[in-house]
Amino acid sequence: MRQEQFVSRYQPEWQALEAWLEQRAHLGRRRRARAPVDPALPADAEFPQRYRRLCQQLALARQRGYSPQLVEHLQQLMQRGHTLLYRTPAFRWRGVLEFLLADFPQLVRSQATVMWVALALFAVPLVGSFVAVQLRPDLVHLLMDNARLAQVERMYDPSSPNLGRDSGTDWMMFGYYIMNNISIGLRTFASGLLAGVGTVLVLLFNGITIGTVAGHLQHVGHGDPFWRFVVGHGAFELTAIVIAGGAGLQLGLRLVAPGRKRRLDALVEGGRIGARLCLGIAAMLLVAAFIEAFWSSIASIPAWGKYSVAAVLWTLVLLWLWRGGRGGAHAD
């Protein structure tokens, strides 16, 4: 086919594609999702097919030795299409907010059984170890070594200018809390791959450790600084640990009892659910780290101020998990 015939046959396609690209660039500059669209131009859904045809036409033009001007024009048009087709999607805050405010709490409620089991595995040892240390203070030495006990007592000394830490700036501790909290959350979830046993052990260990520390500090007279420190960020941190435990338990359950599905398919499904839960857990632990670094450690705020803010935070978290996404589509 001669070049004149080639151009005559395909030029309307190139012109339509070029006009469509110009329109998309114009809409992108205006940043208006509902800007008017020219109905005479190709539909957005047709673009991938038209782009593939353009690539074929460019290959033919090169193979047949058509003029450099024509090849250059098609090359530029193809590059513009490639940039649009394969560019990284724009970050959408609306989607993030919809997930956190609606999809995530829906997903947590859809796994209600394992969430309640995780809560029991965490809360019962916590309360039990706290009561046990109050009744038998010497039990603390069976669960924690003397060096760790001395460090904990120093961190929650009523005379300390900072609660819950020996030293470090707020920003330094913020980074530390992020790494520490998220590592605990991911460990709690990932341990579910050990047939759920790993998650059970992590929940039991964390519950016993926290209860033991709280019981010991209460017994030695450091209870007030301890409770003022943990009561605020605990709304996000402790709840996130329980949700991570539920995510790990559902993963282990699918591994042990896949039902009518193949074990691999059930595990993949559990992994998808767990991955989405981990996104929300990470967000909760990020908020917890911020509160812990910049609010919880302030010793000068009186107890009534700390408890009032904590009551608001706990109410918001529980309402969010209970009511978030109600009336919307059920999360997968």
Secondary structure by P-SEA (a helix, b strand, c coil): ccaaaaaaacaaaaaaaaaaaaaaaaaaaacccccccccccccccaaaaaaaaaaaaaaaaaaacccaaaaaaaaaaaaaaaaaacccccccaaaaaaaaacaaaaaaaaaaaaaaaaaaaccaaaaaaaaaaaaccccccccccaaaaaaaaaaacccccccccccccaaaaaaaaaaaaaaaaaaaaaaccccaaaaaaaaaaaaaaaaaaaaaaaaacaaaaaaaacccccccaaaaaaaaaaaaaaaaaaaaccccccaaaaaaaaaaaaaaaaaaaaaaaaaaaaaaacccccccccaaaaaaaaaaaaaaaaaaaacccccccccc
